[in-house]
Amino acid sequence: DVRRRGLTYLIAISVSSEDPQRAAEIANTYAKIYLQRQVATKTSSTLDARDVLRRQIETAQAELASSEQAVNTFIEVNLARLEKESGDPAIAELRRSLQEAQAQKQQSNTLIASAEGAIRSGDWEAAAATLEDTALAELARQRKQLEQRINAATAGSAEVLDLRSELAKLEEDLTSQSVATIGAVRQEMSALTTRESEARDQLRSSLLQSDLSAEMLT
């Protein structure tokens, strides 16, 4: 027998049996399974709602990112026109700051790509010259000297084995130094990205508060 207790959400479960212990076990089992199914149902409903909201959030984020990119692209493509129409000298300064950050980022990207290409091909001197790293250049010079000594030594001799061991250690140092230097360039790029983002945000804010035409603002 299952009954609701008054107007509450409580229920009473009772079982009649010749064996009192058996009656208690059955009643408790019914209650346990009832609670498990209630929790499972509520959990499933909550998870379904979460999944729906997650998809909606992802869609909204994608749309927002697209809109943000569209606004940024419009501003950057029309910077000269916007600067002229606003007549605000601060816009010109922000424009220069944005373009300088973008140019430096592009330069750093090119530098890293060139350095990594030289490293992959084993041209450590070119990598050092590209990164303008004196420590890397010195290591590259020492490597070149070791290679010359190896070529001049008798093949298979103990001297060659020792020199090759030195060369392997030197190449490890070259790799470590190049990774550190490129990492420093990447950090500079991160700072430039922040500077670029800040300049873009300030530029947008200033433009929205300037005396632009209604058509341009729209």
C-alpha positions in Angstrom: 0.0 0.0 0.0 1.4 3.4 -1.0 -0.2 6.6 0.3 0.6 10.3 0.3 0.9 12.0 3.6 -1.7 14.8 3.6 -0.8 17.6 1.2 3.0 17.0 1.5 5.4 15.4 -0.9 5.9 12.6 1.6 4.6 9.1 0.9 4.1 6.1 3.2 4.8 2.6 1.9 3.5 -0.4 3.8 3.6 -4.1 3.1 1.6 -6.9 4.7 3.3 -10.3 5.0 3.3 -13.3 7.4 7.0 -12.5 7.9 7.6 -9.0 9.4 11.2 -9.0 8.3 10.2 -9.8 4.7 7.6 -7.0 4.8 10.2 -4.5 5.9 12.6 -5.6 3.2 10.0 -5.2 0.5 8.8 -1.8 1.7 12.4 -0.5 2.0 13.2 -1.9 -1.5 10.2 -0.1 -3.0 11.3 3.1 -1.3 14.9 2.7 -2.4 14.0 2.0 -6.1 11.5 4.9 -6.1 14.1 7.3 -4.9 16.7 6.0 -7.3 14.3 6.5 -10.2 13.3 10.0 -9.1 17.0 11.0 -8.8 17.8 9.4 -12.2 14.8 11.2 -13.9 15.8 14.6 -12.4 19.4 14.1 -13.2 18.6 13.2 -16.8 16.3 16.2 -17.2 19.0 18.5 -15.7 21.7 17.0 -18.1 19.4 17.4 -21.1 18.8 21.1 -20.1 22.5 21.6 -19.6 23.3 20.2 -23.0 20.7 22.4 -24.7 22.1 25.5 -22.9 25.6 24.5 -23.8 24.8 24.4 -27.4 23.0 27.7 -27.2 25.9 29.3 -25.5 28.4 27.9 -28.1 26.2 29.3 -30.9 25.9 32.6 -29.1 29.7 32.8 -28.6 30.3 31.9 -32.2 27.9 34.6 -33.4 29.4 37.2 -31.0 32.9 36.4 -32.2 31.8 36.7 -35.8 30.2 40.1 -35.0 33.2 41.3 -33.2 35.5 40.3 -36.0 33.2 42.0 -38.5 33.3 45.2 -36.6 37.1 45.1 -36.2 37.5 44.3 -39.9 35.3 47.2 -40.9 37.2 49.6 -38.6 40.6 48.5 -39.9 39.6 48.6 -43.5 38.1 52.1 -43.2 40.5 53.6 -40.7 41.6 56.4 -42.9 38.0 57.4 -43.7 37.0 57.1 -40.0 39.9 59.2 -38.9 39.1 61.9 -41.4 35.4 61.9 -40.6 35.8 62.0 -36.8 38.4 64.8 -36.9 39.8 63.5 -33.5 43.6 63.6 -33.3 43.3 60.7 -30.7 42.0 58.5 -33.4 45.1 59.1 -35.5 47.3 58.2 -32.5 45.4 55.0 -31.8 45.5 54.1 -35.5 49.3 54.4 -35.5 49.6 52.3 -32.3 47.4 49.6 -33.8 49.2 49.5 -37.1 52.6 49.5 -35.3 51.6 46.5 -33.1 50.3 44.6 -36.1 53.5 45.3 -38.1 55.7 44.2 -35.3 53.7 41.0 -34.8 54.0 40.2 -38.5 57.7 40.8 -38.3 58.1 38.5 -35.3 56.0 35.8 -37.0 58.3 36.0 -40.0 61.4 35.9 -37.8 60.2 32.8 -36.0 59.3 31.0 -39.2 62.7 31.8 -40.7 64.6 30.7 -37.6 62.6 27.5 -37.2 63.2 26.7 -40.9 67.0 27.3 -40.5 67.0 25.1 -37.4 65.2 22.2 -39.1 67.7 22.3 -41.9 70.6 22.4 -39.4 71.8 25.8 -40.5 72.6 27.1 -37.0 74.5 30.1 -38.3 71.5 31.3 -40.2 69.3 30.7 -37.2 71.6 32.8 -35.0 71.8 35.6 -37.5 68.0 35.6 -37.9 67.4 35.7 -34.1 70.3 38.1 -33.6 71.5 35.9 -30.7 75.2 36.3 -29.9 75.2 33.2 -27.6 73.6 31.1 -30.3 76.1 32.5 -32.9 79.0 31.5 -30.6 77.7 28.0 -30.2 77.2 27.7 -34.0 80.8 28.8 -34.4 82.1 26.1 -32.0 80.0 23.5 -33.8 81.5 24.4 -37.1 85.0 24.1 -35.7 84.2 20.7 -34.2 82.9 19.5 -37.5 86.1 20.6 -39.2 88.2 18.8 -36.6 86.1 15.6 -37.1 86.5 15.8 -40.9 90.3 16.2 -40.4 90.7 13.3 -37.9 91.1 9.7 -38.7 87.8 7.9 -39.2 86.9 5.5 -36.4 89.6 6.8 -34.1 89.1 7.5 -30.4 89.6 11.2 -31.2 86.6 11.2 -33.6 84.5 9.4 -31.0 85.4 12.1 -28.4 84.7 14.9 -30.8 81.3 13.4 -31.8 80.4 13.3 -28.2 81.3 16.9 -27.8 79.3 17.7 -30.9 76.2 16.0 -29.6 76.5 18.0 -26.3 77.0 21.2 -28.3 73.9 20.5 -30.4 71.9 20.0 -27.2 73.1 23.4 -26.1 72.2 24.9 -29.5 68.7 23.4 -29.3 68.2 24.7 -25.7 69.4 28.2 -26.6 67.3 28.5 -29.7 64.2 27.3 -27.8 64.8 29.9 -25.2 65.4 32.7 -27.7 62.3 31.8 -29.7 60.3 31.6 -26.5 61.4 35.1 -25.7 60.2 36.3 -29.1 56.9 34.5 -28.6 56.5 36.4 -25.2 57.1 39.6 -27.0 54.4 38.6 -29.5 52.0 38.0 -26.7 52.7 41.5 -25.4 52.1 42.9 -28.9 48.8 41.0 -29.1 47.7 42.5 -25.9 48.8 46.0 -27.1 47.0 45.4 -30.4 43.8 44.3 -28.6 43.9 47.3 -26.3 44.5 49.7 -29.2 41.6 48.2 -31.1 39.2 48.4 -28.1 40.2 52.0 -27.4 39.8 52.8 -31.1 36.3 51.4 -31.2 35.3 53.2 -28.0 36.7 56.5 -29.3 35.0 56.1 -32.6 31.6 55.4 -31.1 31.9 58.5 -29.0 33.1 60.7 -31.8 31.1 62.8 -34.3 30.7 60.2 -36.9 27.7 60.2 -39.2 24.7 58.1 -38.3 25.3 56.0 -41.4 28.9 55.2 -40.4 27.9 54.4 -36.9 25.2 52.0 -38.1 
